[in-house]
Protein backbone atom coordinates (compact mmCIF):
# COMPACT_ATOMS: atom_id res chain seq x y z
CA UNK A 1 0.00 0.00 0.00
CA UNK A 2 1.38 3.44 -0.85
CA UNK A 3 0.14 5.31 2.18
CA UNK A 4 1.81 8.55 1.21
CA UNK A 5 -0.31 8.58 -1.95
CA UNK A 6 -3.54 7.33 -0.38
CA UNK A 7 -6.42 9.23 1.12
CA UNK A 8 -7.13 8.18 4.71
CA UNK A 9 -10.83 7.87 3.94
CA UNK A 10 -10.01 5.03 1.51
CA UNK A 11 -8.97 2.90 4.48
CA UNK A 12 -11.87 3.70 6.78
CA UNK A 13 -12.40 0.72 9.06
CA UNK A 14 -9.12 -0.96 8.07
CA UNK A 15 -6.42 -1.96 10.52
CA UNK A 16 -3.19 -0.14 9.79
CA UNK A 17 0.05 -0.78 11.65
CA UNK A 18 2.61 2.00 11.73
CA UNK A 19 6.30 1.68 12.64
CA UNK A 20 5.42 2.93 16.12
CA UNK A 21 2.69 0.28 16.34
CA UNK A 22 5.31 -2.47 16.00
CA UNK A 23 6.60 -1.75 19.51
CA UNK A 24 5.28 -4.29 22.04
CA UNK A 25 5.45 -3.76 25.80
CA UNK A 26 8.07 -1.06 25.32
CA UNK A 27 10.36 -3.37 23.32
CA UNK A 28 11.33 -2.62 19.75
CA UNK A 29 10.32 -5.03 17.01
CA UNK A 30 13.34 -7.15 15.95
CA UNK A 31 13.49 -5.27 12.64
CA UNK A 32 13.53 -1.92 14.41
CA UNK A 33 16.40 -3.10 16.61
CA UNK A 34 18.27 -4.50 13.61
CA UNK A 35 17.94 -1.15 11.80
CA UNK A 36 19.52 0.54 14.82
CA UNK A 37 22.24 -2.09 15.16
CA UNK A 38 23.22 -1.83 11.49
CA UNK A 39 22.89 1.96 11.12
CA UNK A 40 20.28 1.35 8.44
CA UNK A 41 18.48 4.61 9.04
CA UNK A 42 20.87 7.49 8.35
CA UNK A 43 18.59 10.54 7.90
CA UNK A 44 15.57 8.53 9.05
CA UNK A 45 13.19 9.91 6.43
CA UNK A 46 12.43 6.54 4.82
CA UNK A 47 12.98 4.39 7.91
CA UNK A 48 9.34 3.89 9.00
CA UNK A 49 8.35 2.81 5.49
CA UNK A 50 11.41 0.59 5.13
CA UNK A 51 10.68 -1.15 8.43
CA UNK A 52 6.96 -1.61 7.74
CA UNK A 53 7.73 -2.91 4.24
CA UNK A 54 10.32 -5.30 5.66
CA UNK A 55 7.78 -6.66 8.15
CA UNK A 56 5.30 -7.17 5.30
CA UNK A 57 7.99 -8.71 3.11
CA UNK A 58 8.86 -11.27 5.79
CA UNK A 59 5.18 -12.15 6.21
CA UNK A 60 4.78 -12.60 2.42
CA UNK A 61 7.88 -14.80 2.20
CA UNK A 62 6.74 -16.85 5.20
CA UNK A 63 3.40 -17.39 3.43
CA UNK A 64 5.32 -18.66 0.38
CA UNK A 65 4.50 -15.76 -1.92
CA UNK A 66 7.11 -15.53 -4.68
CA UNK A 67 8.75 -12.35 -5.93
CA UNK A 68 9.95 -11.46 -9.41
CA UNK A 69 13.34 -13.12 -8.73
CA UNK A 70 12.06 -16.25 -6.95
CA UNK A 71 13.32 -19.36 -8.69
CA UNK A 72 10.30 -21.54 -9.28
CA UNK A 73 6.80 -20.86 -8.07
CA UNK A 74 6.23 -23.99 -6.01
CA UNK A 75 9.21 -23.92 -3.63
CA UNK A 76 9.24 -21.70 -0.56
CA UNK A 77 11.22 -18.56 -1.44
CA UNK A 78 14.55 -18.25 0.31
CA UNK A 79 15.44 -14.76 1.42
CA UNK A 80 18.77 -14.23 -0.26
CA UNK A 81 20.11 -10.71 -0.63
CA UNK A 82 18.73 -10.74 -4.18
CA UNK A 83 15.25 -11.64 -2.86
CA UNK A 84 15.43 -8.98 -0.13
CA UNK A 85 16.49 -6.30 -2.62
CA UNK A 86 13.71 -7.22 -5.04
CA UNK A 87 11.04 -7.33 -2.36
CA UNK A 88 12.19 -3.99 -0.93
CA UNK A 89 12.68 -2.30 -4.32
CA UNK A 90 9.59 -0.12 -3.95
CA UNK A 91 11.17 1.83 -1.08
CA UNK A 92 13.57 4.62 -1.93
CA UNK A 93 16.33 5.83 0.40
CA UNK A 94 17.82 9.25 -0.35
CA UNK A 95 20.91 8.49 1.76
CA UNK A 96 21.74 5.23 -0.01
CA UNK A 97 21.63 3.07 3.12
CA UNK A 98 20.58 0.06 1.06
CA UNK A 99 23.57 -2.10 2.04
CA UNK A 100 22.83 -1.52 5.72
CA UNK A 101 19.10 -2.04 5.21
CA UNK A 102 19.69 -5.43 3.58
CA UNK A 103 22.12 -6.35 6.39
CA UNK A 104 19.55 -5.32 9.01
CA UNK A 105 16.82 -7.41 7.40
CA UNK A 106 19.18 -10.38 7.05
CA UNK A 107 20.08 -10.04 10.75
CA UNK A 108 16.44 -9.86 11.80
CA UNK A 109 15.76 -13.03 9.77
CA UNK A 110 18.62 -14.81 11.58
CA UNK A 111 17.38 -13.56 14.96
CA UNK A 112 13.85 -14.78 14.31
CA UNK A 113 15.17 -18.18 13.22
CA UNK A 114 16.98 -18.63 16.54
CA UNK A 115 14.09 -17.57 18.77
Buried (B, 14 or more C-beta within 10 A) or exposed (E): EEBEEEEEEEEEEEEEEEBEEBEEEEEBBBBBBBBEBBEBBBEEEBBBBBBBBBBBBBEBBEEEBBBEBBEEEEEEBEBEEBBBBBBBEEBEBEBEBBEBBBBBBBBBBEBEEEE
